[in-house]
């Protein structure tokens, strides 16, 4: 499971906007990202690159799994795991009660 970001959502959004705004001032997108990272105090340029890429995916300008789709998949995986646990409990209970019924019938 991924750990939560130490950066607030608003800072991440601001950083992504800043990259788009300053990009024309730099030769490469990476150089623009490095400048924004230094201004905002983000630990790594790669972190900002991931935010920018995810923003592009969410905007539909880049292929990939959107944040909304990721959240939906996470929710479904959690629900599936809960249903599997419940199913295992029901199977164990059914086996237990079936064994009890067999014992009560053999004693009669």
Backbone as CSV, one residue per row, in Angstrom:
resi,resn,N_x,N_y,N_z,CA_x,CA_y,CA_z,C_x,C_y,C_z
1,UNK,0.845,-1.165,0.000,0.000,0.000,0.000,0.896,1.235,0.000
2,UNK,0.583,2.182,-0.832,1.377,3.398,-0.924,1.161,4.264,0.309
3,UNK,2.220,4.891,0.750,2.078,5.769,1.907,1.559,7.122,1.450
4,UNK,0.874,7.804,2.333,0.330,9.105,1.954,1.445,10.119,1.699
5,UNK,1.171,11.060,0.822,2.158,12.078,0.480,2.358,13.033,1.644
6,UNK,3.610,13.393,1.919,3.855,14.384,2.976,3.524,15.800,2.514
7,UNK,3.188,15.942,1.229,2.897,17.253,0.661,1.392,17.447,0.546
8,UNK,0.885,18.582,1.017,-0.554,18.843,0.891,-0.983,18.910,-0.574
9,UNK,-2.225,18.561,-0.809,-2.768,18.548,-2.168,-2.622,19.911,-2.840
10,UNK,-2.872,20.975,-2.114,-2.775,22.311,-2.704,-1.347,22.632,-3.154
11,UNK,-0.357,22.200,-2.399,1.038,22.404,-2.812,1.333,21.637,-4.093
12,UNK,0.840,20.404,-4.181,1.054,19.601,-5.387,0.397,20.256,-6.599
13,UNK,-0.821,20.733,-6.428,-1.507,21.410,-7.546,-0.770,22.680,-7.961
14,UNK,-0.327,23.434,-6.966,0.408,24.673,-7.247,1.700,24.369,-8.008
15,UNK,2.406,23.335,-7.584,3.659,22.961,-8.240,3.420,22.588,-9.703
16,UNK,2.370,21.838,-9.966,2.040,21.434,-11.338,1.714,22.666,-12.183
17,UNK,0.936,23.577,-11.605,0.607,24.819,-12.333,1.872,25.635,-12.620
18,UNK,2.754,25.697,-11.643,3.985,26.475,-11.815,4.849,25.908,-12.937
19,UNK,4.923,24.590,-13.036,5.705,23.973,-14.112,5.146,24.413,-15.463
20,UNK,3.830,24.375,-15.603,3.206,24.794,-16.867,3.484,26.269,-17.154
21,UNK,3.473,27.088,-16.111,3.684,28.523,-16.296,5.120,28.873,-16.671
22,UNK,6.099,28.197,-16.049,7.507,28.565,-16.285,8.161,27.747,-17.391
23,UNK,7.467,26.727,-17.891,8.050,25.853,-18.914,8.640,26.610,-20.100
24,UNK,7.976,27.645,-20.625,8.555,28.363,-21.776,9.895,29.056,-21.468
25,UNK,10.187,29.283,-20.199,11.423,29.961,-19.808,12.631,29.024,-19.768
26,UNK,12.411,27.729,-19.957,13.489,26.740,-19.829,13.587,25.896,-21.100
27,UNK,14.789,25.352,-21.303,15.036,24.522,-22.491,14.271,23.198,-22.447
28,UNK,14.143,22.645,-21.248,13.460,21.348,-21.111,12.447,21.409,-19.978
29,UNK,11.524,20.478,-20.011,10.536,20.384,-18.943,11.227,20.036,-17.625
30,UNK,12.238,19.192,-17.707,12.975,18.779,-16.506,13.634,19.989,-15.830
31,UNK,14.202,20.869,-16.618,14.827,22.077,-16.070,13.774,22.950,-15.383
32,UNK,12.601,23.061,-15.978,11.515,23.828,-15.362,11.099,23.179,-14.049
33,UNK,11.020,21.857,-14.038,10.653,21.142,-12.817,11.692,21.356,-11.727
34,UNK,12.972,21.308,-12.095,14.036,21.510,-11.105,13.918,22.890,-10.472
35,UNK,13.595,23.895,-11.275,13.449,25.258,-10.761,12.270,25.341,-9.788
36,UNK,11.160,24.720,-10.128,9.978,24.747,-9.263,10.258,23.999,-7.961
37,UNK,10.937,22.875,-8.048,11.282,22.091,-6.859,12.102,22.947,-5.886
38,UNK,13.050,23.678,-6.421,13.889,24.528,-5.562,13.071,25.650,-4.925
39,UNK,12.151,26.226,-5.681,11.328,27.331,-5.154,10.378,26.857,-4.055
40,UNK,9.835,25.657,-4.216,8.818,25.176,-3.281,9.371,24.282,-2.178
41,UNK,10.612,23.843,-2.308,11.202,22.993,-1.283,10.764,21.543,-1.333
42,UNK,10.374,21.083,-2.504,10.036,19.666,-2.687,11.357,18.897,-2.722
43,UNK,11.375,17.713,-2.109,12.627,16.968,-1.956,13.257,16.502,-3.262
44,UNK,12.448,16.080,-4.228,13.014,15.486,-5.433,12.253,15.931,-6.678
45,UNK,13.011,16.162,-7.733,12.408,16.544,-9.006,11.535,15.416,-9.538
46,UNK,11.939,14.185,-9.292,11.152,13.028,-9.746,9.756,13.041,-9.129
47,UNK,9.652,13.475,-7.903,8.348,13.577,-7.242,7.437,14.518,-8.025
48,UNK,7.958,15.673,-8.372,7.184,16.647,-9.139,6.864,16.111,-10.531
49,UNK,7.802,15.387,-11.136,7.545,14.809,-12.462,6.340,13.879,-12.407
50,UNK,6.252,13.075,-11.350,5.118,12.156,-11.202,3.810,12.921,-11.046
51,UNK,3.845,14.018,-10.291,2.632,14.826,-10.130,2.187,15.404,-11.466
52,UNK,3.154,15.884,-12.233,2.842,16.472,-13.548,2.258,15.409,-14.466
53,UNK,2.867,14.229,-14.502,2.371,13.148,-15.361,0.959,12.736,-14.956
54,UNK,0.722,12.620,-13.648,-0.617,12.225,-13.195,-1.631,13.292,-13.553
55,UNK,-1.251,14.552,-13.462,-2.149,15.637,-13.854,-2.478,15.541,-15.348
56,UNK,-1.496,15.195,-16.161,-1.723,15.040,-17.599,-2.670,13.869,-17.867
57,UNK,-2.503,12.790,-17.129,-3.392,11.633,-17.276,-4.809,12.013,-16.870
58,UNK,-4.937,12.694,-15.730,-6.261,13.096,-15.249,-6.948,14.059,-16.215
59,UNK,-6.147,14.889,-16.898,-6.703,15.847,-17.859,-7.028,15.189,-19.201
60,UNK,-6.588,13.950,-19.392,-6.862,13.240,-20.635,-5.875,13.530,-21.746
61,UNK,-4.770,14.199,-21.431,-3.770,14.508,-22.455,-2.659,13.466,-22.514
62,UNK,-2.710,12.489,-21.633,-1.706,11.422,-21.596,-2.437,10.127,-21.237
63,UNK,-2.076,9.017,-21.880,-2.743,7.758,-21.539,-2.311,7.265,-20.160
64,UNK,-3.204,6.560,-19.500,-2.878,5.993,-18.197,-4.115,5.896,-17.321
65,UNK,-3.915,5.435,-16.095,-4.996,5.273,-15.140,-5.181,6.573,-14.374
66,UNK,-6.378,7.127,-14.460,-6.654,8.393,-13.783,-6.708,8.191,-12.275
67,UNK,-6.606,9.286,-11.556,-6.699,9.236,-10.094,-8.046,8.669,-9.662
68,UNK,-9.094,9.059,-10.367,-10.439,8.573,-10.054,-10.532,7.056,-10.270
69,UNK,-9.964,6.579,-11.372,-9.972,5.143,-11.647,-9.155,4.389,-10.596
70,UNK,-8.017,4.946,-10.206,-7.185,4.314,-9.179,-7.935,4.200,-7.862
71,UNK,-8.637,5.274,-7.496,-9.414,5.252,-6.254,-10.525,4.205,-6.336
72,UNK,-11.167,4.100,-7.489,-12.215,3.105,-7.678,-11.675,1.687,-7.582
73,UNK,-10.527,1.448,-8.191,-9.902,0.120,-8.120,-9.518,-0.221,-6.687
74,UNK,-8.978,0.745,-5.969,-8.593,0.523,-4.574,-9.822,0.153,-3.743
75,UNK,-10.931,0.880,-3.960,-12.168,0.608,-3.239,-12.680,-0.799,-3.559
76,UNK,-12.643,-1.171,-4.836,-13.124,-2.496,-5.238,-12.239,-3.612,-4.686
77,UNK,-10.937,-3.394,-4.654,-10.028,-4.407,-4.090,-10.299,-4.610,-2.608
78,UNK,-10.539,-3.501,-1.894,-10.848,-3.597,-0.466,-12.158,-4.346,-0.263
79,UNK,-13.164,-4.003,-1.052,-14.466,-4.664,-0.960,-14.340,-6.156,-1.272
80,UNK,-13.537,-6.489,-2.285,-13.330,-7.879,-2.664,-12.667,-8.656,-1.526
81,UNK,-11.666,-8.048,-0.889,-10.984,-8.710,0.227,-11.954,-8.950,1.383
82,UNK,-12.820,-7.975,1.681,-13.810,-8.135,2.746,-14.792,-9.262,2.416
83,UNK,-15.215,-9.320,1.167,-16.141,-10.376,0.757,-15.483,-11.758,0.836
84,UNK,-14.210,-11.837,0.480,-13.497,-13.122,0.585,-13.401,-13.567,2.044
85,UNK,-13.102,-12.605,2.944,-13.030,-12.944,4.375,-14.396,-13.437,4.874
86,UNK,-15.438,-12.735,4.490,-16.783,-13.132,4.911,-17.128,-14.514,4.364
87,UNK,-16.750,-14.778,3.124,-17.010,-16.074,2.512,-16.262,-17.181,3.251
88,UNK,-15.004,-16.922,3.624,-14.226,-17.912,4.370,-14.868,-18.205,5.723
89,UNK,-15.358,-17.164,6.388,-16.021,-17.349,7.679,-17.286,-18.182,7.502
90,UNK,-18.053,-17.879,6.474,-19.285,-18.644,6.222,-18.985,-20.103,5.883
91,UNK,-17.931,-20.336,5.114,-17.556,-21.727,4.791,-17.163,-22.489,6.053
92,UNK,-16.376,-21.835,6.906,-15.947,-22.482,8.152,-17.150,-22.770,9.043
93,UNK,-18.070,-21.819,9.128,-19.269,-22.024,9.947,-20.118,-23.158,9.380
94,UNK,-20.270,-23.198,8.077,-21.058,-24.266,7.448,-20.430,-25.625,7.723
95,UNK,-19.112,-25.710,7.632,-18.420,-26.980,7.915,-18.615,-27.385,9.372
96,UNK,-18.495,-26.424,10.261,-18.664,-26.707,11.691,-20.063,-27.241,11.979
97,UNK,-21.085,-26.539,11.476,-22.453,-26.965,11.744,-22.795,-28.280,11.039
98,UNK,-22.224,-28.494,9.878,-22.448,-29.773,9.192,-21.853,-30.915,10.016
99,UNK,-20.671,-30.692,10.592,-20.043,-31.713,11.425,-20.877,-31.962,12.683
100,UNK,-21.418,-30.894,13.276,-22.282,-31.032,14.455,-23.537,-31.832,14.115
101,UNK,-24.126,-31.566,12.954,-25.321,-32.314,12.547,-24.994,-33.785,12.350
102,UNK,-23.831,-34.071,11.736,-23.432,-35.464,11.542,-23.253,-36.161,12.883
103,UNK,-22.648,-35.491,13.862,-22.451,-36.087,15.178,-23.773,-36.330,15.898
104,UNK,-24.687,-35.400,15.766,-25.981,-35.555,16.454,-26.791,-36.697,15.819
105,UNK,-26.632,-36.901,14.486,-27.359,-37.983,13.814,-26.746,-39.343,14.162
106,UNK,-25.465,-39.426,14.367,-24.835,-40.712,14.677,-25.102,-41.102,16.126
107,UNK,-25.361,-40.130,17.008,-25.678,-40.415,18.420,-27.128,-40.866,18.592
108,UNK,-27.987,-40.483,17.689,-29.416,-40.794,17.858,-29.739,-42.222,17.644
